Amino acid sequence: MDFNEANLIVKYSHKISELAKTASSNNNIDADLYTKYDVKRGLRDKNGKGVLCGLTEISEVTSWDEKDGVRTPIPGVLCYRGYDVKDLVRNAVAENRFGFEETLYLLLFGKLPSTKELTDFCEMLAEFRVLPRNFVRDVIMKSLSSDMMNMLARCVLNLYSYDPDPDNVSLSNVLRQSLQLIAEFPMIAAYSYRAYRYYNTNDGSLIIHKPVAEYSTAQNILHVLRKDNAFTDLEAKVLDVCLTLHADHGGGNASTFTTHLATSTGTDTYSSTAASLGSLKGPKHGGANIKVTQMFENIKENVKNWSKKNVYDYVNKIINKKAFDRTGLVYGMGHAIYTISDPRAEVLKVYAGKLAIEKGREAEFELYNTVAKAASELIREHKNIDKPVNPNVDFYSGFVYSMLNLPEALFTPLFAIARIGGWSAHRMEELVCGGKIIRPAYACVQDRRKYVPIKKR
């Protein structure tokens, strides 16, 4: 921000504040009108079930068994192209290999790859990981932002200028663009963070490591971020599991729905992706794991003895708006769809435990488990509800990232690095199966008014 811009902000701050109050008072819709017009706020009915507005073959998210109109809660299930994500993770681990690239192939092309198909796919991604010539110098290192999601979105929009055919929305061209973005996301995020650290902190070294062609996405993330390039096999495998679990989550989550919405307008791949990044950036969506991490830092500061009683007492204070950010929310608990369990959290909990042993942080892992149990019991008691309240994937992901020594600034970008695969698959599905611009209805409840000449107001 330059001197003149700063002065303008100061000059008009009071006036803008007053105008904001005017805007607020004239945008206050009576809550009863939403009931009168049967509005599905958040595109969900009163029971939280999403309004059906599309079909997809890419992934399925379910936590109910419905028979004869009666819904019965079941343990949550997440499937990619019909395959249970737990099976995808389990088999990759059993075969001692990385599974994220296989997941990307499955999401994009609708089938599990053969050994040769997967090898060819990984080789293509390795070629695409190299950013355009001078991109790091001319784009990333200029106008640095402290927010890495902002940097990621800005870099994506700049890539439009480097594309020889940016507005072509044929399937083959969109696939080529998508593969490039999938490969480039980790590099953009890592380089942006390193550049920001160099120019805005006391970190005296600017480190720009080149990716290694033979490495997986997870290995390359750790390789380019760490000064010494060193990482353990377990670290890379756990990060690979995180990426696999975050790769997609149905067509109705905010960022993926944004992909469908933007794609339906006929816009280019870079604009569509930037829009999805904007949706993911919000703390109610991709930024939730940061809030979980901050909450646990607050708990550790205020609860010195992690006994069950002390933890329960402090969690109760959080729920009663007397501790942490005083919102009454225990971040990372509960989910809009999953009731009995979030399958991603179940898987990640296992690998968080394994990594905690390697890092000597078993006691902290047990603290997470105690908080989860306390929050589950106390939230149900406080809100007088019968349905279970369990951890979602954000509850453990921030802890895993901290054990991997990944900076908090990259927690949400890591979500984007995984989810760009799902967004790309949904974009292609919308191009093939859509055809109509997505346009839901909003009922206008403002009374008609006659114009008043300015001298009579």
C-alpha positions as CSV (number, residue, x, y, z in Angstrom):
1,M,0.0,0.0,0.0
2,D,1.5,3.4,-1.0
3,F,1.4,6.6,1.0
4,N,-1.5,8.2,-0.9
5,E,-3.7,5.1,-0.6
6,A,-3.1,4.9,3.1
7,N,-4.0,8.6,3.5
8,L,-7.2,8.0,1.5
9,I,-8.2,5.1,3.8
10,V,-7.7,7.3,6.8
11,K,-9.5,10.3,5.3
12,Y,-12.6,8.4,4.4
13,S,-12.7,5.7,7.2
14,H,-15.4,7.6,9.3
15,K,-17.5,8.4,6.3
16,I,-17.4,4.8,5.0
17,S,-18.2,3.5,8.5
18,E,-21.4,5.7,8.5
19,L,-22.3,4.6,5.0
20,A,-21.9,1.0,6.1
21,K,-24.5,1.5,8.8
22,T,-26.8,2.9,6.2
23,A,-26.3,-0.1,4.0
24,S,-26.8,-2.4,6.9
25,S,-30.1,-0.8,7.9
26,N,-31.4,-1.0,4.4
27,N,-30.5,-4.7,3.9
28,N,-32.3,-6.2,6.9
29,I,-34.8,-8.8,5.6
30,D,-37.4,-10.0,8.1
31,A,-36.4,-13.6,9.2
32,D,-40.1,-14.6,9.0
33,L,-40.2,-14.0,5.3
34,Y,-37.8,-16.8,4.7
35,T,-40.4,-19.2,6.2
36,K,-43.2,-17.5,4.3
37,Y,-41.5,-18.0,1.0
38,D,-40.2,-21.5,1.9
39,V,-36.6,-20.4,1.2
40,K,-34.0,-23.1,1.5
41,R,-31.3,-21.0,3.2
42,G,-27.9,-22.2,2.3
43,L,-29.6,-24.4,-0.3
44,R,-30.6,-26.7,2.6
45,D,-34.0,-27.6,4.0
46,K,-34.9,-27.3,7.7
47,N,-33.3,-30.7,8.4
48,G,-30.0,-29.7,6.8
49,K,-30.5,-31.8,3.7
50,G,-29.1,-30.2,0.6
51,V,-31.4,-29.1,-2.2
52,L,-30.9,-31.3,-5.2
53,C,-29.7,-29.1,-8.0
54,G,-27.4,-31.4,-10.0
55,L,-26.1,-34.8,-10.7
56,T,-22.5,-36.1,-10.6
57,E,-20.6,-39.4,-11.0
58,I,-17.4,-38.0,-9.5
59,S,-17.9,-38.4,-5.7
60,E,-20.6,-39.4,-3.2
61,V,-20.9,-38.1,0.3
62,T,-23.5,-39.8,2.5
63,S,-24.4,-40.4,6.1
64,W,-28.0,-41.6,5.8
65,D,-29.7,-44.8,4.7
66,E,-33.1,-43.8,3.3
67,K,-35.9,-46.3,2.9
68,D,-39.6,-45.6,2.3
69,G,-39.0,-41.9,3.0
70,V,-37.4,-42.7,6.4
71,R,-33.8,-41.6,6.9
72,T,-31.6,-43.6,9.3
73,P,-28.1,-42.3,10.3
74,I,-25.2,-44.4,9.3
75,P,-21.4,-44.0,9.6
76,G,-20.3,-41.5,7.0
77,V,-19.1,-42.7,3.6
78,L,-17.0,-40.8,1.0
79,C,-16.6,-42.5,-2.4
80,Y,-14.6,-41.3,-5.4
81,R,-16.2,-42.6,-8.7
82,G,-17.8,-45.4,-6.6
83,Y,-14.7,-46.4,-4.7
84,D,-14.6,-45.9,-0.9
85,V,-11.9,-43.5,-0.1
86,K,-10.9,-45.7,2.8
87,D,-10.1,-48.5,0.3
88,L,-8.1,-46.2,-1.8
89,V,-5.9,-45.1,1.1
90,R,-5.7,-48.6,2.5
91,N,-4.5,-50.2,-0.7
92,A,-2.0,-47.5,-1.5
93,V,-0.5,-47.9,2.0
94,A,-0.5,-51.7,1.8
95,E,1.4,-51.5,-1.5
96,N,3.8,-49.0,0.0
97,R,3.2,-46.4,-2.6
98,F,1.7,-42.9,-2.9
99,G,-2.0,-42.8,-3.7
100,F,-2.8,-39.1,-4.4
101,E,-1.8,-39.3,-8.1
102,E,-3.9,-42.5,-8.6
103,T,-6.8,-40.6,-7.0
104,L,-6.3,-37.7,-9.4
105,Y,-6.4,-40.1,-12.3
106,L,-9.6,-41.7,-11.0
107,L,-11.4,-38.4,-10.5
108,L,-10.4,-37.0,-13.9
109,F,-10.9,-40.0,-16.0
110,G,-13.5,-42.1,-14.1
111,K,-11.4,-45.3,-13.8
112,L,-8.5,-46.7,-11.8
113,P,-5.3,-46.6,-13.9
114,S,-3.1,-49.5,-14.9
115,T,0.5,-49.4,-13.9
116,K,1.5,-47.9,-17.3
117,E,-1.3,-45.4,-17.3
118,L,-0.3,-44.2,-13.8
119,T,3.3,-44.0,-14.7
120,D,2.6,-42.0,-17.9
121,F,0.3,-39.7,-15.9
122,C,2.9,-39.0,-13.2
123,E,5.5,-38.3,-15.8
124,M,3.2,-35.8,-17.5
125,L,2.5,-34.1,-14.1
126,A,6.3,-33.9,-13.5
127,E,6.8,-32.1,-16.8
128,F,4.0,-29.6,-16.0
129,R,5.4,-28.8,-12.5
130,V,7.9,-26.5,-14.0
131,L,6.4,-23.0,-13.9
132,P,6.6,-20.7,-17.0
133,R,9.9,-19.0,-17.6
134,N,10.4,-16.0,-15.3
135,F,7.0,-16.5,-13.6
136,V,8.5,-16.7,-10.1
137,R,10.5,-13.5,-10.7
138,D,7.8,-11.5,-12.6
139,V,4.6,-12.6,-10.8
140,I,5.3,-14.4,-7.4
141,M,8.0,-12.0,-6.2
142,K,6.0,-8.9,-6.9
143,S,3.2,-7.4,-4.8
144,L,3.5,-10.2,-2.2
145,S,0.6,-10.8,0.1
146,S,0.6,-12.2,3.6
147,D,-2.3,-14.5,2.6
148,M,-1.1,-17.4,0.5
149,M,-4.7,-18.1,-0.8
150,N,-4.7,-14.6,-2.2
151,M,-1.3,-15.3,-3.8
152,L,-2.5,-18.5,-5.2
153,A,-5.6,-16.9,-6.8
154,R,-3.5,-14.0,-8.2
155,C,-1.0,-16.4,-9.7
156,V,-3.7,-18.5,-11.3
157,L,-5.2,-15.4,-12.9
158,N,-1.8,-14.4,-14.2
159,L,-1.3,-17.8,-15.7
160,Y,-4.0,-16.8,-18.2
161,S,-1.5,-14.5,-19.8
162,Y,1.0,-17.3,-20.3
163,D,-1.5,-19.6,-22.0
164,P,-1.5,-19.7,-25.8
165,D,-5.2,-20.6,-25.9
166,P,-6.7,-19.4,-22.6
167,D,-10.4,-19.0,-23.6
168,N,-10.8,-22.3,-25.4
169,V,-13.3,-24.4,-23.4
170,S,-13.0,-27.6,-25.5
171,L,-12.6,-30.6,-23.3
172,S,-9.1,-31.4,-24.5
173,N,-7.9,-27.8,-23.9
174,V,-9.6,-27.6,-20.4
175,L,-8.0,-30.9,-19.5
176,R,-4.6,-29.6,-20.5
177,Q,-5.1,-26.5,-18.5
178,S,-6.3,-28.5,-15.5
179,L,-3.3,-30.9,-15.5
180,Q,-1.0,-27.9,-15.6
181,L,-2.8,-26.2,-12.7
182,I,-2.8,-29.5,-10.7
183,A,1.0,-29.8,-11.2
184,E,1.7,-26.1,-10.6
185,F,-0.3,-25.5,-7.4
186,P,2.2,-26.9,-5.0
187,M,5.0,-24.9,-6.6
188,I,3.1,-21.7,-6.6
189,A,2.1,-22.1,-2.9
190,A,5.6,-23.1,-1.7
191,Y,7.4,-20.4,-3.7
192,S,4.9,-17.7,-2.6
193,Y,5.5,-18.6,1.0
194,R,9.2,-18.6,0.7
195,A,9.2,-15.2,-1.1
196,Y,7.0,-13.7,1.5
197,R,9.2,-15.0,4.3
198,Y,12.3,-13.6,2.7
199,Y,10.9,-10.1,2.1
200,N,8.7,-9.7,5.2
201,T,10.4,-11.5,8.1
202,N,13.9,-12.0,9.5
203,D,14.4,-15.2,7.5
204,G,17.5,-14.2,5.6
205,S,17.5,-16.9,2.9
206,L,15.4,-17.0,-0.2
207,I,15.1,-20.7,-1.1
208,I,13.6,-21.7,-4.4
209,H,14.1,-25.5,-4.8
210,K,13.2,-27.1,-8.1
211,P,10.8,-30.0,-8.0
212,V,12.2,-33.6,-8.5
213,A,10.6,-35.4,-11.4
214,E,10.7,-38.8,-9.6
215,Y,8.9,-37.5,-6.5
216,S,5.2,-37.6,-5.8
217,T,3.2,-34.5,-5.1
218,A,3.5,-35.0,-1.3
219,Q,7.3,-35.6,-1.6
220,N,7.7,-32.5,-3.7
221,I,5.8,-30.3,-1.3
222,L,8.1,-31.3,1.6
223,H,11.2,-31.1,-0.7
224,V,10.6,-27.5,-2.0
225,L,9.5,-26.1,1.4
226,R,12.4,-27.4,3.6
227,K,15.7,-25.8,3.4
228,D,17.6,-29.1,3.6
229,N,15.1,-30.9,1.4
230,A,14.9,-33.7,4.0
231,F,11.8,-35.6,5.0
232,T,11.0,-39.1,6.3
233,D,9.0,-41.7,4.4
234,L,6.2,-41.5,7.0
235,E,6.0,-37.7,6.7
236,A,5.5,-37.9,2.9
237,K,3.0,-40.9,3.2
238,V,0.9,-39.1,5.8
239,L,0.8,-35.9,3.7
240,D,-0.2,-38.0,0.7
241,V,-3.1,-39.4,2.8
242,C,-4.2,-35.9,3.6
243,L,-4.2,-34.9,-0.1
244,T,-6.2,-38.0,-1.0
245,L,-8.8,-37.3,1.7
246,H,-9.2,-33.7,0.6
247,A,-9.3,-34.3,-3.2
248,D,-13.0,-34.1,-3.6
249,H,-16.2,-34.0,-1.5
250,G,-19.2,-34.1,-3.7
251,G,-20.6,-31.5,-6.0
252,G,-22.4,-29.4,-3.4
253,N,-19.6,-28.1,-1.2
254,A,-19.1,-24.3,-1.6
255,S,-16.0,-24.3,-3.7
256,T,-17.0,-27.2,-6.0
257,F,-20.5,-25.7,-6.5
258,T,-18.6,-22.5,-7.4
259,T,-16.7,-24.5,-10.0
260,H,-20.0,-25.7,-11.5
261,L,-21.5,-22.3,-11.3
262,A,-18.6,-20.5,-13.0
263,T,-18.2,-23.2,-15.6
264,S,-21.8,-23.0,-16.6
265,T,-21.3,-19.3,-17.7
266,G,-18.7,-20.4,-20.3
267,T,-15.8,-18.7,-18.5
268,D,-12.2,-19.7,-18.9
269,T,-10.4,-22.3,-16.6
270,Y,-8.3,-19.7,-14.8
271,S,-11.3,-17.5,-13.9
272,S,-13.3,-20.6,-12.7
273,T,-10.4,-21.8,-10.6
274,A,-9.9,-18.3,-9.0
275,A,-13.5,-18.2,-8.1
276,S,-13.3,-21.6,-6.4
277,L,-10.2,-20.5,-4.6
278,G,-12.2,-17.5,-3.3
279,S,-14.9,-19.8,-2.0
280,L,-12.4,-22.2,-0.3
281,K,-10.6,-19.3,1.4
282,G,-13.4,-18.6,3.8
283,P,-13.1,-19.8,7.4
284,K,-16.4,-21.6,7.2
285,H,-14.9,-23.8,4.4
286,G,-11.2,-24.4,3.8
287,G,-9.9,-22.1,6.5
288,A,-11.5,-24.2,9.3
289,N,-8.4,-26.2,10.1
290,I,-6.6,-22.9,11.1
291,K,-9.3,-22.2,13.6
292,V,-8.9,-25.6,15.1
293,T,-5.1,-25.1,15.5
294,Q,-5.6,-21.7,17.1
295,M,-8.2,-23.2,19.5
296,F,-5.8,-25.9,20.6
297,E,-3.0,-23.3,21.1
298,N,-5.5,-21.5,23.4
299,I,-6.3,-24.7,25.3
300,K,-2.6,-25.5,25.8
301,E,-2.0,-22.0,27.1
302,N,-4.8,-22.1,29.6
303,V,-4.9,-25.8,30.6
304,K,-1.5,-26.8,32.0
305,N,-2.5,-30.2,33.4
306,W,-4.3,-32.1,30.6
307,S,-6.4,-34.2,33.0
308,K,-9.8,-35.3,31.8
309,K,-11.5,-32.9,34.4
310,N,-9.5,-29.9,33.4
311,V,-10.0,-30.4,29.7
312,Y,-13.7,-31.0,30.1
313,D,-14.0,-27.8,32.3
314,Y,-12.2,-25.7,29.7
315,V,-14.2,-27.1,26.7
316,N,-17.3,-26.3,28.7
317,K,-16.1,-22.7,29.0
318,I,-15.6,-22.6,25.2
319,I,-19.1,-23.8,24.6
320,N,-20.5,-21.3,27.0
321,K,-18.7,-18.5,25.2
322,K,-16.4,-17.8,28.1
323,A,-13.1,-18.9,26.5
324,F,-11.1,-18.8,23.2
325,D,-13.0,-16.6,20.7
326,R,-16.2,-16.6,22.7
327,T,-18.4,-17.8,19.8
328,G,-19.4,-20.9,21.5
329,L,-18.0,-23.0,18.7
330,V,-15.7,-26.0,19.2
331,Y,-14.0,-25.9,15.8
332,G,-13.5,-29.2,14.0
333,M,-16.6,-30.7,15.6
334,G,-19.7,-31.7,13.7
335,H,-20.4,-31.6,9.9
336,A,-23.3,-30.4,7.7
337,I,-23.7,-33.9,6.2
338,Y,-21.9,-36.5,8.4
339,T,-23.7,-37.4,11.6
340,I,-22.3,-40.5,13.1
341,S,-18.8,-40.1,11.7
342,D,-16.6,-38.3,9.1
343,P,-14.7,-41.1,7.3
344,R,-11.9,-38.6,6.5
345,A,-11.4,-37.8,10.2
346,E,-11.4,-41.6,11.0
347,V,-8.6,-42.2,8.6
348,L,-6.6,-39.1,9.5
349,K,-6.9,-39.9,13.2
350,V,-5.0,-43.2,12.6
351,Y,-2.2,-41.5,10.7
352,A,-2.0,-38.6,13.1
353,G,-1.4,-41.1,15.9
354,K,1.4,-42.8,13.9
355,L,3.1,-39.5,13.2
356,A,2.7,-38.4,16.8
357,I,4.8,-41.4,17.8
358,E,7.6,-40.5,15.4
359,K,7.5,-36.8,16.5
360,G,7.3,-37.6,20.2
361,R,3.9,-35.8,20.5
362,E,1.8,-38.6,21.8
363,A,0.5,-36.6,24.8
364,E,-0.7,-33.9,22.5
365,F,-2.5,-36.4,20.3
366,E,-4.2,-37.7,23.4
367,L,-5.2,-34.1,24.2
368,Y,-6.9,-33.9,20.8
369,N,-8.8,-37.2,21.6
370,T,-9.9,-35.9,25.0
371,V,-11.1,-32.6,23.6
372,A,-13.1,-34.5,20.9
373,K,-14.8,-36.7,23.5
374,A,-15.5,-33.8,25.8
375,A,-16.9,-31.6,23.0
376,S,-19.1,-34.5,21.7
377,E,-20.7,-35.0,25.1
378,L,-20.9,-31.3,26.2
379,I,-22.3,-30.0,22.9
380,R,-25.1,-32.6,22.9
381,E,-25.8,-31.8,26.6
382,H,-25.7,-28.0,26.1
383,K,-27.9,-28.0,22.9
384,N,-30.1,-30.8,24.1
385,I,-29.7,-32.9,21.0
386,D,-29.8,-36.6,20.5
387,K,-27.7,-37.0,17.3
388,P,-24.0,-37.6,17.7
389,V,-21.4,-34.8,17.3
390,N,-18.1,-36.1,16.1
391,P,-14.8,-34.6,14.7
392,N,-14.6,-33.7,11.1
393,V,-11.5,-33.8,9.0
394,D,-10.4,-30.3,10.0
395,F,-10.1,-31.5,13.6
396,Y,-7.0,-33.5,12.9
397,S,-5.6,-32.0,9.7
398,G,-4.1,-28.9,11.4
399,F,-2.4,-31.1,14.0
400,V,-0.9,-33.3,11.2
401,Y,0.3,-30.2,9.3
402,S,1.9,-28.8,12.5
403,M,3.7,-32.1,13.1
404,L,5.0,-31.9,9.5
405,N,6.4,-28.4,10.4
406,L,4.2,-26.9,7.6
407,P,3.5,-23.2,8.2
408,E,0.0,-22.2,9.2
409,A,-0.1,-19.9,6.2
410,L,-0.2,-22.9,3.9
411,F,-2.9,-24.9,5.7
412,T,-5.7,-23.7,3.4
413,P,-3.5,-23.7,0.2
414,L,-2.8,-27.4,1.0
415,F,-6.5,-28.0,0.9
416,A,-6.5,-26.2,-2.5
417,I,-3.6,-28.3,-3.8
418,A,-5.7,-31.4,-3.1
419,R,-9.0,-30.0,-4.2
420,I,-7.9,-28.7,-7.6
421,G,-8.1,-32.3,-8.8
422,G,-11.8,-32.5,-7.8
423,W,-12.6,-29.0,-9.2
424,S,-11.0,-30.0,-12.5
425,A,-13.1,-33.2,-12.7
426,H,-16.3,-31.3,-11.9
427,R,-15.5,-28.6,-14.4
428,M,-15.1,-31.2,-17.2
429,E,-18.3,-32.9,-16.0
430,E,-20.2,-29.5,-16.2
431,L,-18.9,-28.9,-19.7
432,V,-19.9,-32.3,-20.9
433,C,-23.3,-32.6,-19.1
434,G,-24.3,-29.1,-18.2
435,G,-25.3,-26.8,-21.0
436,K,-27.5,-24.4,-19.1
437,I,-26.2,-21.5,-17.0
438,I,-26.9,-22.1,-13.3
439,R,-29.4,-19.5,-12.1
440,P,-31.3,-20.2,-8.9
441,A,-34.2,-17.8,-8.0
442,Y,-34.3,-15.1,-5.4
443,A,-37.7,-13.6,-4.4
444,C,-37.5,-9.8,-4.1
445,V,-39.5,-8.7,-1.0
446,Q,-38.8,-5.0,-1.4
447,D,-42.0,-3.0,-1.9
448,R,-42.4,-1.0,-5.1
449,R,-41.6,2.7,-4.6
450,K,-42.0,5.9,-6.7
451,Y,-38.9,7.8,-7.5
452,V,-38.4,11.0,-5.5
453,P,-36.6,13.9,-7.2
454,I,-33.3,14.8,-5.4
455,K,-34.5,18.2,-4.3
456,K,-37.5,16.7,-2.5
457,R,-35.6,14.0,-0.5
